[in-house]
């Protein structure tokens, strides 16, 4: 069983998928859209990826503020979670993603990726970090199956 990791942004969704054993996260792609509220094609592409990879669960980055409060971006991510659940019928877990984009950007800088090229890889790499964090969490808990996770599928 595979898990899909998503870094949901205003114009992009970074996508990563776990290996079949749920140990490692690999980047898949970045889904681009012209307007923030135009999600029909984005959701359709995610459905295709769910089918292609045999995904049984989705993890979406939860961009909480550094002081642990919920801002506008986090609220939009929760709305996206609900859309994904309705559209795919799969369980969707929200995973605290604070600083994953910073970490992804730092990784790209260390890899000497030119500034103008970083955006092409940034969201996909952030999705890898989100998913890998969740996989590591499951591993530490000794979970081999995907179980219930906190209130409303949010892991804090």
N, C-alpha and C positions, 0 to 999 in steps of 0.2 A: 504494500500500500504506500502510495506517495502523498506528500503534503505539498501544496502550492503556497509559496510565500509572495506577498504583494506589498509593494511600497506605493501607496496611493497618493498621488499629488494632484495639483490643480489642472495640469495639462498632460501628465504622464502617469503610467503605472509601470513600475519596475516589476519584473516577474522572475521568480526563481522556483526550482522544484527540487524536492529531496530525491536521493537515490531510493531504490525499492526497499532497502532496509531501514530507511529513516535515520541515517547517520550523517550524511553530508548534504549540503545545499549547492546546487549549480545554477548559474544564471541561464535564463532562457531568452529574454528579450525585454525591450521597453516598448510599451504600447503608447503611441502618441495620439492626441486628439486636439482639434483646433479650439474648442471652447470647453470650459470646465464642466458645464452642465450637460454636455452631449455625451452620454454614456452608453447609448445603444450598441454601437460598434465595439466599444471596450468590453462590455459585458458579453457580447457574442464571441469575441476573441477569447476571453477567459473560459467560456463554456467549451470552446474548441480545445483549448489546452487541457482542461479537466478531462475531457474524453480521450485525448491523445495520450496523456500520461497515466491514465487510470487513477486520478486523484480522488482521495477519500476525505480530505479535510483541507481547509484553507486558513492561512494565517495572514492577517492584515496588520501592518504597522499602525500603532496607536500613538500619534504624535502629541503626547501630553506636554504641558509646559514644564519648565525646569523646576518650578515650585509645586509640581504635582497637580496643578489645576487643569481643567478641561477648557480648551479654547475653541475657536471657530473651526480650525483645521481638524481637531479631534472629533468635533460634532459631525463634520462632513464625512469623516472616516467611519463613524458609527452608522450614518445613513447608507454609506457604501456597503458596509457589512450586511445590513438588512436587505439591500438589493441583491447581493450575492447569495444570501441564504434562500431568498425567494426564487431566484433564477436558477440556481444549481441544485437546491435541495440538500446541500452539504453543510456540515457544521463549520462555522467560521469563528475563529478565535482572534481576539485583539491582543497584540503583543507590543509592549512598551518599546517604542523605537527611538527614544531620546538619544541624540548624538550619533545615530547610524549614518546620517547623511554627512556629518562632519568626519566620521571615521572613513566613510567611502571616499570622500574628497581627499583626505590625507593619504589614503592608500594609492589613489590615482596620481597624486603629486609625487609620492615616493617612487612610483613606477615610471616617472618622467613622461606622463601623458600631458600633452600640451593643453593649456588652459581652454582654448577654443574647442578642443575635442572631448573634454571631460564630461560635458552634459550628455553626450551619447552613451556613456557608460555608468554615470552616477546613480541613476535610479535602479538599474539592474543590480549594481553592486550593493546598494542599500537593501534591496530585496533579499539578496544572498545573506547579508548580515542579520536581517530580521529573522529569516527562516533558520539560519544556523543557531542563533540564540535560542529559538524555540526548541530546536532539535536537541541542543545541549541540555536544556531544561528537562525535557522528557527523559533523556539519558540519565541525568543526575537523580531523577525520581524513580528510575528503574522501570519506566513505563514502556511496554512494548505495543500496547494498543492505545488508541487515542480516546481518552476518557473525558469526563465532565471537567470543565475548567472554570471555577469561580463564577461570580455573579455575571450573568449575561455574556458568558464567554470571554470575559476580560481577565487577563492575567496581569497582576500588578506586582 
